[in-house]
């Protein structure tokens, strides 16, 4: 698979759904204009609000989109610097041999989930037709007219 550039996501993928292993809950991931990511709903962990996203422009070693985590200060709404434990939880690769299955962990919270994708396929068809016909020409002979 090739990376998907920002702004080309809606040309390649119809939808993406996440299924959380612990609850069985299924959610549709959101997209944003001019982005190459699918976005999860935000959730709180400690003093951080977490925004997980699948980055289709950055494929992991398994050929799947990298799972990125953005950390937002719940009081100010500003993105936090990626240092220490936040840096470790910022990039998460998919599990080897399990497709788009991930385990994201931060500050004692760990969630395993899988992502299913509905791809768009473009098909170009060319139709060629061949026909064969034959004709036989029969010359009329002079007929004598009856008097």
C-alpha positions as CSV (number, residue, x, y, z in Angstrom):
1,X,0.0,0.0,0.0
2,X,1.2,3.5,-0.8
3,X,0.7,6.4,1.7
4,X,-2.3,8.7,1.0
5,X,-1.5,12.4,0.7
6,X,-3.4,15.1,2.6
7,X,-6.7,15.9,0.8
8,X,-6.9,12.5,-1.0
9,X,-8.5,10.5,1.8
10,X,-12.1,10.9,0.5
11,X,-10.9,9.8,-3.0
12,X,-9.6,6.5,-1.6
13,X,-11.7,5.5,1.4
14,X,-15.5,5.6,1.8
15,X,-15.5,5.1,5.6
16,X,-13.5,3.7,8.5
17,X,-14.9,2.1,11.7
18,X,-13.2,1.3,14.9
19,X,-14.2,-1.6,17.1
20,X,-13.0,-1.5,20.7
21,X,-12.1,-5.0,21.9
22,X,-13.0,-4.4,25.6
23,X,-16.6,-3.2,25.0
24,X,-17.4,-4.3,21.4
25,X,-18.4,-0.7,20.7
26,X,-18.2,0.3,17.1
27,X,-17.7,3.9,16.0
28,X,-17.3,5.6,12.7
29,X,-14.1,7.7,12.4
30,X,-14.3,11.3,11.2
31,X,-12.3,13.0,8.5
32,X,-11.3,16.6,8.0
33,X,-10.8,18.6,4.8
34,X,-7.2,18.5,3.5
35,X,-6.1,15.9,6.0
36,X,-4.8,12.3,5.5
37,X,-6.1,11.1,8.9
38,X,-9.2,9.5,10.3
39,X,-10.0,10.9,13.8
40,X,-11.4,9.2,16.9
41,X,-13.7,10.9,19.3
42,X,-11.6,12.8,21.9
43,X,-11.5,11.5,25.5
44,X,-9.8,12.5,28.8
45,X,-6.9,10.8,30.6
46,X,-5.7,12.7,33.6
47,X,-5.1,16.4,32.8
48,X,-5.0,15.6,29.1
49,X,-7.6,15.4,26.4
50,X,-6.5,12.8,23.9
51,X,-7.1,13.0,20.1
52,X,-6.2,9.7,18.4
53,X,-5.9,9.6,14.6
54,X,-4.9,7.2,11.9
55,X,-2.3,8.9,9.8
56,X,-2.6,7.4,6.2
57,X,0.4,9.5,5.0
58,X,2.7,7.8,7.5
59,X,2.6,4.0,7.2
60,X,4.2,1.8,9.9
61,X,6.5,-1.2,9.4
62,X,3.5,-3.4,8.8
63,X,2.2,-1.3,6.0
64,X,-0.7,0.1,8.1
65,X,-1.4,3.8,9.0
66,X,0.5,5.0,12.1
67,X,-1.8,5.7,15.1
68,X,-0.9,9.2,16.4
69,X,-2.0,10.7,19.7
70,X,-2.2,14.4,20.2
71,X,-2.3,15.6,23.8
72,X,-4.3,18.7,24.6
73,X,-4.4,20.7,27.8
74,X,-8.0,20.4,29.1
75,X,-7.8,23.9,30.6
76,X,-6.2,25.9,27.8
77,X,-7.1,23.8,24.8
78,X,-3.5,24.0,23.6
79,X,-1.5,21.0,22.3
80,X,1.1,19.8,24.8
81,X,4.7,19.2,24.0
82,X,5.6,15.6,23.2
83,X,8.1,14.8,26.0
84,X,8.5,11.8,28.2
85,X,5.5,9.6,28.5
86,X,3.6,11.6,26.0
87,X,6.3,11.1,23.4
88,X,6.2,7.3,24.0
89,X,2.4,7.3,23.4
90,X,2.4,9.6,20.4
91,X,3.1,7.0,17.7
92,X,1.7,3.5,17.9
93,X,2.3,0.9,15.2
94,X,-0.3,-1.8,14.3
95,X,0.2,-5.3,15.7
96,X,2.3,-7.5,13.4
97,X,0.2,-10.0,11.4
98,X,-3.1,-8.6,12.7
99,X,-4.0,-6.0,10.0
100,X,-5.2,-2.7,11.4
101,X,-5.2,-3.8,15.0
102,X,-3.6,-1.5,17.6
103,X,-3.0,-1.3,21.4
104,X,-2.7,2.3,22.6
105,X,-1.5,2.9,26.2
106,X,-0.9,6.0,28.3
107,X,-0.9,6.5,32.1
108,X,-2.3,3.2,33.0
109,X,-5.0,3.2,30.3
110,X,-4.7,0.6,27.6
111,X,-7.2,0.0,24.8
112,X,-7.0,-2.6,22.0
113,X,-9.1,-2.0,18.9
114,X,-9.3,-2.8,15.2
115,X,-10.2,-0.6,12.3
116,X,-12.1,-1.7,9.3
117,X,-12.1,0.3,6.1
118,X,-14.4,0.5,3.1
119,X,-12.2,1.3,0.1
120,X,-13.3,3.1,-3.0
121,X,-12.4,1.4,-6.2
122,X,-12.2,3.1,-9.6
123,X,-12.6,1.0,-12.7
124,X,-12.0,2.0,-16.2
125,X,-13.5,-0.2,-18.8
126,X,-13.0,-0.4,-22.5
127,X,-15.5,-2.2,-24.7
128,X,-14.5,-3.4,-28.1
129,X,-17.0,-5.0,-30.5
130,X,-16.2,-7.0,-33.6
131,X,-18.7,-7.9,-36.2
132,X,-18.5,-10.1,-39.3
133,X,-21.0,-10.3,-42.0
134,X,-21.0,-11.7,-45.5
135,X,-23.1,-11.0,-48.5
136,X,-23.8,-13.0,-51.6
137,X,-24.7,-11.2,-54.8
138,X,-26.9,-13.1,-57.2
139,X,-27.2,-11.8,-60.7
140,X,-30.6,-11.9,-62.1
141,X,-30.8,-13.6,-65.5
142,X,-32.7,-12.1,-68.3
143,X,-36.2,-13.3,-68.2
144,X,-38.3,-13.5,-71.2
145,X,-41.4,-11.6,-70.8
146,X,-44.5,-13.4,-71.6
147,X,-46.6,-12.0,-74.3
